[in-house]
């Protein structure tokens, strides 16, 4: 059976209704789309982001904090949001499996820890945005309440909190993930990039950071020997000259060709670049294919190989 890791983008969860019911409803729509992959008989591991959920929960923690009920640190909040999104997604998947007559399929969510290097330079350069956007006035108030937070202006859309985003070097639960997948369990894992931990004196300690979920998805896919990494986002193809008259959507493309586009600064650092880099890492580390496409494009991917397919340089016959 073909084994795939599917990384969900933020559009899989985002909704105008921030309540638990609203976010769970959005994931029901996502599950309807994912069921097409499961019907193909693939062994599936699903990863997802959690930036807005982490940011909102941190604010709730801070607003309600007291000596008797202190706010939890970022690593703990990350694990909390892994659980809530894992709950919503598992319930939604079970619902769609039953509707599809696949009710014997099992779904599980696993809280995932991701090992990072305590000396990673990212700790000296916070860059990963989490939580909502703030106006200038709101940002000033937030900063006064939370002096250790780093807030930066984000593309003219307001201010956001940023934290360190180190690269993953291992996923501590990778063997357990592989074992569950071997049992044909549909698994939700690596939520939000996993809870970042560092090694101190031979023990694991949580870290105030957020790991890009695309890089953790790649690491999981690599460690469990996945046949493909599928990164789902808001667009059906990676494109060069994005938004310009000469925009060109990419179909099958080799690692070397894609690296040249990176040198030409074709991909935005905060959106498409991490996805492209994660795809390249997976192809280089495994020789297998990475695919970047839209959540709404899954059926076209299955039927027509739609989307951007990143392949090794030796497999360029489809270009």
N, C-alpha and C positions, 0 to 999 in steps of 0.2 A: 504494500500500500504506500502511495506517495505521501510523504510527511511534509507539511508546510507550516510556517509561522506567518500569521497574519497580524500586521501592526495597524491598529485603528488610529486614524487621525482625530483631531479634536472635533471635527464635524460629526463624528459618530455619537457624540454625547451632548454637544452644545444645543441649547434650546432657550427660547425666550422665557420659559417657566423654570426658575431655579429650584423649585421644590423637589423633594425626593420623587414625588409622583411624576413631575414633569420630566426629570432626567431619566427615570425608569421608562417612561413612554417613548422617549427618543431612542433608547436602546432597544426597544421592541422593534422599531423600524429598522435599526441596524441588524438585528438578529434575522429579520426576514430576508435581508440581502445576503448575510453570511450563510444561510441555510443552503444556498445554491452550491457553495463549495463543499459543504458537508455531504450533500447528495451525490457528489462525484466519488465518494468513498475515501476521501483524503483523511489522514490523521491530522488533526488541526489543533494548533496552539494559538490562542488569541492574546495579543498584548494591547495595551491602550494607554493613552495619556491621562493625566489627572491635574494639570496645572490650575484650572479655575476652581476645582473642588478643594485643592490644597489651600489656595489663597483664601477662599471663603471660610474654610474651617479655621484657618489661623486667625482670621478676624473675629470669628465667633469666640474662639478661645481667649483672645486678648480682651475682647469687650466684657467677657464674663469672668475674667480672672480675679482671684482673691487669694489670700494666704491659705485659706482652707480648700480652695479649688483652683490651683495654679494652672496656667496654660501649659500645654504639652509642647515639647520641642518639635522641630520640623520633621525629623525622622519618624517620630511616633505619629504625627499627623499624616505623613505619607502612608504609613501602614493602615491607618484608619480609612483613608480614601481608597486604598487598594481593596479593602473589605467592602465598602459601600458600593463601589462600581462593580466589583466582582459579584456581589449579591444581585444587583439589578440585571447584569448581563447574563448570569447563570439562569435566573428565572426566565428571562426573555428567550434564551436559547431553548430551555426546556419546553416552553410554550410552543415555539415554532417546530421543534422536533415532534411533539405530539401531533400537531396539525399536519405534519408531513408524513405521519405514520412511522416515525423513527423513534418512538417512545422508549425503546430499549437502549438507546444510546445514553450514556452517562455523561454528565457535565460536572466539573469540579473547578474550584477557584483555589489557588495556592498563593499565600503571602510569600513574596519573593524578596530576598536580600541580594544586593549587587555590591561586590567588592570593588573598591576604588583605592588608588594610591594616595596615602595621606600627604604625599609631597607633590601631587598633581598641581601644575601651575594654575589651574582653574580656581583653586581656593584663594589665590591672590587677585583674581579678576572676575568677580561675580558677573554673570551674563545671562542667566536663564530666567526669563520672566515668569512669575506665578501670580495668580490672583487677578482681580479686576483692574480696570483702568481708573485713575483718579485725576480730577482736575488739579490745577496748581494749588488751589486753596485746600482741597482735600489732602493732597500729598503733604502739605506743610503740617497739617494736623496729625496725619499718620506718623510722620517722621518724629514729631515731638513726643508722641506716645511710645514710639518704638525706635529709639535712637540708634540701635545696632542694625536696623534694616537699611539696605541700599535701594533707593528709588531712582529710576532714570526715566527720561522722556522717551516715548516709544512711537516713532514714525508719525508724529503729529496727532496721535490718537489720545494722548494723555500720559500720565505717569504710571509705572508699574514697579512692583518690587522685583529685584533680581537677586539670585543666589548663585553660588558656585555650581558649575556643571562639569564635573570630572568625567573622564572616559571610563567605562567599565573594563575591568580586567578579568572578572570571573562572576559567575552567578552561583551562589552557594547552594541553591536548590536544583541545580541542573540535572543531577542524577535522578532526583525524585520526579522532576518533570518528564524526563525520558521514560521512566518506569510507568508512569500513568499513561503516557501516550502509547506505550507498547500494549497497554490493556485496552486501547481504542477509546480512551476517555477524551472527550472534548475539553480542553483545558484553558482556563483563563489564568494567565501568569504574567509576571513582569510588569504589573500595573504601574504606570507613571515612571517607568524605567527601573522599578524596584526601589526598595529602601536602601540608600547608600550606607555602606559600612566600611570602616577602615580597620586594619589590624594593628593592635597595640599590645605589645608584650605577649603575642601569641593568641590574643582574644579578639573578638569582633565587637566594635563599638559603633553605634549610630553616628552619622555625620550630618551637619547642617548643610545640605546640598540637595540638588535635584538632578537626576541623570536623564539625558535625552532618551526618550523611550525608543527612538529608532535605533540608537546604538545598543541599547540593552536587547532589543528585539533581534538585532544581528547576532549578538553574543549568544543568546539562547539558541537561535537557529543553528549557529555554528556548533555549539556544544552538544546538541541533541541530534546532530547529523541530519538536519532537515534537507529535503530535496529542493526546496525553494523558499525564498523570503518574499512575501507580498506586502508591500507598504501601501496602505490605502489612505488617500488624501482627498482634497476637494476638487482636484482636476484629473482628467482622464489620462493625460500624458505630461511628462516633463517637457519643457519647451525652452528653446534658446530664443533670445531677443523677445522675451516675454512681454506682452502688452504693446508691442510695436507693430508697424505695418508689415514687417518682414518676419513676424513670429513663425517659428518652425517647430512643430511637434516631433518628438523623437520616438521612433518605434524600437527596433532592435539596434542596440548600440554597444560597442565594445568598451571595456574599461579604459583603454588608452584614449579613445575618442572622447569619452566623458571627462577624463582628467584634463584634456586640452580645453574643454568648455569651462572647467573650473578655473583654469589659469586665466581664462578670458573674463572671469567674474560674471558668468552667466546666471548664477543661482544665488538667490537671496540668503544671507546667513541665518536669518531667523525663521525661515520657512522651508524652502526646497533643498538648500545645501546639506543639512544633516541627513535628509532622506537619501540624497545621491551618495554621500560619503558612506552611509551605512550599507547601501546597496553594493558599492564598490568593495567595501571590506568583506562582505559575504562572498562575493564572487572570487575575490583573491584568496580568501581563506579556505574555500571549499571547492571551487571550480564549478559550482552550481549557479543557477540563474536567480537574479533578483528582479522583481517586477514592481514598478511604481505606477499606480493608476487610481481612479476614483472609486469611492465606495459605491457610487451608483452605476459603476461600469463593470461590476463583477460578471454579469451574464454575458456581456460582450467579450470580456477576458476569456471566459470559459469557451464560448462558441467560436470566437474569431481571433483569439490571442491579442486582443486590443490592449493598449497600454504601452508603457515604456519598459522594454526588456533589456536588462544589463547582462551581458554575457562576457565570458573570457575572450581574450584576443584570438585564441585559437578556434573560437566558435563564431566566426563572423560571416558565415555563408548566407545568413538571412538579412544582412545589411543591404 
